[in-house]
Amino acid sequence: MKKLIVAAVATISATPAFAAGACTPGVNCVPEISALEGTAAVAALAAVVLLAWERRRRSA
């Protein structure tokens, strides 16, 4: 489950940089992230972590 979440987050975070073909071979592409997008990403990550923690707490 943990590997699946990490793979999904990595894929989703890398998609916008390559979606428009903005990256050429041999050049490092870095997606631009605004403060709003960064905050949303942190909130989504926190939600996943808290959900996993709550499920583990209830099963114990």
Secondary structure, 3 states (H helix, E strand, C coil): CHHHHHHHHHHHHHHHHHHCCCCCCCCCCCCCCCHHHHHHHHHHHHHHHHHHHHHHHHHC
